[in-house]
Amino acid sequence: MPAKKKQQALIIFLEDSNRDIIHSKLTDYLSQDEKNKLYSAFLEDTIYTCLNLKDVLLKINYPSEAARCIINKSIQGLEKRLPPKLIKTLKASGVEAEMIKGKSQGERLKHAFEQTFTNGHSPVLLIGCVTPTLSKKVLQDAYRKLKRSDVVFGPTLEGSYYLVGLNRLENDVFENVEWAGDKPVYSQMVGAVSGGTLNWQELELWYDLRQPEDFEFLIRDINFFRQIGDENSASKTEEVLNEILKKMP
């Protein structure tokens, strides 16, 4: 009897909202309430994109009960705007949520992948929620690349990553990286898998919303969505962003 095909999975990996959404460069621009609203909007739009993928288990790893409250709020908001087809998908498969374990970023990332592989899922993609305009096409491309690679990376403009994809747990990706240092994380991750037996590929360069100038990319992408008739992608982010911009002098 042939082995049952493993279901692929996608993890939305959350950190503390102050760290995950925006670095200190934006502290002077947004109030705590505005940051929380924007963070929730990013997550809602990210979940929306992921629900459009077929045959994918969707998981959210979170660091605290405060983050879990944001997840609940995002899903409740999402249920009000989803078309019937995606409402059916959400109710049928749901979104699994699990608290992150580990002291360091590397330990938490490793735990997220490890638990998902242990539960029988492969391949596995991991993304954050600070890339609300990340497209379904990019995620599909990552799964395609994993059919002929061990590891897939999505690099950001700041020298970090917006996506990591694995077919099985690869400890080197997480254990040989200095996560809290000054050296760019992405170059370390690539260095950890280069020159060995692992075959890796790279996705297109993207951005995550870490500093003020990144909002220019966000607004550009939202405008592009609307120009091509896409009214749903990043719509919650657009709504909250418009509220914030109205208050600015």
N, C-alpha and C positions, 0 to 999 in steps of 0.2 A: 504494500500500500504506500503510495507516494506521500512524502512528508507534507504537512499542511503549510501553505505559504504564510510567512510571517507578515503581520500587518505593520506598515510603516507608521511612524509616529512623529509628532512635532511638539517640541517643548517651548513654551513661552517662559523665559527665565527672568524672574523679577528680582530686583534688589530693593533696598530701601528707596522710597520715592525721591528723597532729597539727593541721593547719589545717582540713582538710575536715570532720572529724568534730565537733570541739568546740573552742571558743575557750578562752583561758586561764582563763575563769571556772570551768571544770570541772576544771582541773589538780589542785586539791586534793582532788577527790572520787574520781578514778579513777587507778589505776596505769597505766603504759605498756602492760602486758600486757592489762589490762581494756579500755583504749581500742582496742587492736589487735583484740581479740576482738569488740568491739561494732561496730567499723568493718567487719570481715569479715561480720558478721551483717547489717548494714544493706545491704551490697552483695548478699549472697545473696538477701535478701528482695526487693530491687529487681529483680534479674534474674528472679526467679520471676514477679513481676507482669508484666514486659515480655514474657516468653515466652508469656503468655496472649493477646497481641495477634496478630491474623492478618495475614499478608503484610507483615511489618515486619522489615527487616534490623536486627539488634541489634549495636551496636558499644560498646566500652569504650575510652575514651582515658585513659591513665595517665601519671604524671609520672616514674616511676622503676622500677628493677628490684624494689625492695622492694614497691611497689604492685602490680607484676605478680605477685609471689608471693602477695599477698592475693587477687588475682583467681583464680589457680589454686586456692587453698584454698577459696574461695567456690563455685566451679563444682564441685569435687569433693564438697563438702558438699551442694550442691544435687542432684547426681545420686542421692544416697542417699534423698532424700525426694520426688522428682518422681513424679507418676503416670505410667503408661505413655504416655499421649498426649503429655505434655510432654517425656518422655525422647526420644520420636520426633522432636519438633520441635527439641529441642536438638541431636540427632545429625544431623538433616537439614540444618539451616541453620547451626548452630554460633553462636558468639559471636566476632565479630572484635575483636581487641585491637590497639591502636596507641599508641605512645608519643607524648605531646604535645610539640609544638615551639612555641617562642616564649618571650620573656623576661618579658612581662607577662601578666596574666590575660586582657586583651583580645586579645592576639596568639594565645594558646593557644586561646581560644574560636573566634576567627576561623579558625584553622588546622583545628580539628575540623570546622567546617561546610564549609570550602572543600574539604577532602579528600573529604568525603562527597558533595558536589554534583558534584565532578569525576569521581567514580566512577559517576555517573549516577543518583543517588538524590534523590528529592524527593516530597513535602515532608520536612523533617528536624526532629525534636524533639531537644532536649538537656536532660537533667536531671542532678542530682547523685545521690549515694547516701546522703545524710543525710535523706531523706524516705521511710523504709521502709514507711510506711503509705499512701503515695500510691497511689490506686486506678487500676485499669484504666479505669474510667469517666472519670476526669479526663484521662487520656492520649487516649482516644477522642474526648473533647470537643475537645481541642486540635487533633487532625487534622481534625475537622469544621469548626472555625473557620478553619483554613488554606485551606479550599476557597473561602472568600470574603474572605480577608484576606492581606496580605503578611507580617505578623508577628503572633505570639501570645506574650503574656507571662503567666507565673504569678507573682504577687507573694507575698512572705512577710510575716509579722508584723513582722519586724525591718527592713523597708525594702529587702530584697534580692530575689532571684528564686529560684524553684525549677524553672522551666521557661522555655526560649526556643524558639520554633518559627518556622521560615522556609521559604518556598518557593524562595528563591534567596538567594545571598549578599548581604547588606546591610551594607556596611562601616560605615555610621554607627552601627549598634548597638554596635559594638565599639571604634571609633576615637575616638568623642566622649564617652567615659566615663572619669572619674578613678577607677580601680579601687581604689587604695590610700589614698584620702583619707577625710575624715570625712563627706563628703556622701553620703547614701543612694544606693546604686547604682541602685536601681529607678527612682527619679525621674529620674535622668540618662538611663537607657535609654529611658524613655518620652519624655523631652524630645528625645532624638536623632531620634526618628521622627515626632514630632508637628509639625504645621504645614507638612509637605511633601507629597509625592505618595504616601507610603506609607499604606496602610490597615492599622490594627492593632486587635487585640482583646485583652481581658484575661480570664483564667480566674479561678476563685474563689480567695480568699485562703487560703493554706496556711501551713505552718511547716516549718522544718528544725531539726535538733537541734544548736543552737549554744550553748545556755546551760541551766543547771539547770532553770528553769521550763518549758522545752520538753518535758521528760520527762513532765510532767503531761498534755500533749496526746497524747503517744505511748501512755501507759498507758490513757488514755480510749479511744483508737482501737482498741487491741488488745482491750480489754474488749468494745467494740462488735462487733468481728469475731466473737468467741466467742459472744456473745449471739445473733447471727443464724445461728449454725451454721457459720461460716467458721473452720476449724481450721488453714488453711494460710497465710493472709496474715500477714506479720510474725512467723511462728512461730519462726524462728531468733533474731530480735531478742528475743522474749519469753523464750526459753530462756536466752540470755546475760544478759539483764537480771535474771532471777530469780536467777541465780548471783551476780551482783554485789550484789543487794539482801540476800541471805542473809549476806554478809560484813560488811555495814554494821552499826554499833552501833545 
